[in-house]
Amino acid sequence: MGILYSLTSFVVLLTIIWTSEALDKDPVVNIQGLGSVLGTMGETAWTGRPIYKFFNIKYAEAPTGEQRFRAPLSVLPWTGVMNVTVPGRACPQSRTISTEDPNAEDCLTLSVYSSDLRANRPVMLYIHGGAFVVGSAERFGPEYLLEKEIVLVVIQYRLGTLGFLSTGTESIPGNAAMYDVIESLEWVARHIRNFGGNPENVTIFGESAGGHAVSAMLHSPRVREGLFHRAIIQSGTLFMPWVICQDPTDGAYEIARIIGCPMTTVTEIDNCLKQASVKDLVQAQDQHKKNEFSSPGYPKVSGACITIGGPDGDESFMPIHPRESTFFRDVPLIIGMNSQEGLIFFNEYFRYALDSQPIEFDSHWEFLEFVETVNVKFGSSAFVNAIVGYELLSKITWEELERANFSEIVPALIDISGNLALKYGSMEEANRFARAHPGQVYLYNFDYVGPPSPVTPDFPYDFPNTVGHGDELKFLFPMSNVLNEEHTAMAKIMVDLWTSFAMTGTPKANDVIPWPALSRPFGPYFRLVNPPEQHEYFVHELTNSVEKARGPRSPVTESSALLSRCFDLLFKRNPMH
């Protein structure tokens, strides 16, 4: 076996030498068993190191016809040289959908970036975010991360209905996009040596929906052991309420009705969905989402969430909810989030449910009812009164409650939305893994204020020092903002931490204090600012927006009086309690 492995490596090395004689101009790599690809050249942002760039290499066949909504088929070999010198198409989504592109679904591709095609370097595979309905590989370039000795892979996967719809049948079982991610990992295992990467040292990382996908890879028994060896979850987890489908079949049927499918038999519905235009599928999911956010109760949005169970039973992608599982994949893990995560989530509610119009409360009773409604919308129905009581105590003063002014309580609403939609679930996942695998989990809160964020441009209630959803990405990838010298220093810290973790399993950076592993519930953790700080109790991050808006509150000043008044208000309307 050792001789065969050495011979294979030697053949790969010779292939790279023979086919890359002019690497400084037109890098050509022969991918063993598939075919050749023609890439292009770039350079890193800070030292000008040359980068070999290969955009949108196919890793799976186009999932069309009977393969729509199903697990992907591995890419077939091709003849000639595939030109991968420029970014290709994104997977179908509302931002880019076109009825004129008959190949819209042929989007299962990955981009590979390397600074040494003959090396054996750690691999970092990035999964983009976008609520499982938007996004592409194009935005996540290598110019920062390739300052270090790693190979970067950025993948694309099916989005929205095409990637997540489930009617509970063998024909449309759900989770197609998660099988896309698995197939991309299998491609890396088979072929990344051709690009100077080590398939036995792979770190998967992702932000938002990409973070949910990383979490899913950690929990799914369908992911083969050894496909990845470390994981970084940025602002995402399966323990977020909306990430797991509540009623996937009901939502799929509503999407079918919006399209105009005959609602007769399940087979006819499945056939209609498989034959529907890509544009109709994308637009129907968007309309379904708007309907759910505008309706009373928790929004059960289908076509953008992970299905539990399915027709394959124990062989399905996620047989049971991770909360009910005792399986914890044994890999080192970084998990964290940003201070004002709730801004993007509350903005969704503000846009879809309130039509971007503030509420003028007639009384503090209406104010209280609205806080309860926000809680229900983000998944706290079972214990809403108890949770609202805690939120009023920790985030809203008695005077604010009396004044009942919408704009004044926006920071509290941002904290409430972010905690329910993301932070509680992220802490739960971090604590669970830290208990199962002591010394391997690193928790963070990103609170560095950088260039303005474009995530919620129309939200009218922003406040200074906001660090919103996705704001850490501009310090890992060269996004639209240009970093000044101060921000570049923070980017170098982030790159050091992320790449050192990929190389060794321990996040380190020059002139930065050691990052301690999570060793007890909620701590210790890193606050990622410049320089990073060690803190002990992550629960303090649950009121971050309120504290930024009005300054830290004394823990004794109002507590007892406010608590009694809050619960008076909560239970006077419910005398049976």
Disulfide bonds with the S-S distance in Angstrom:
Cys91-Cys107 2.05
Cys245-Cys305 2.07
Cys261-Cys272 2.00
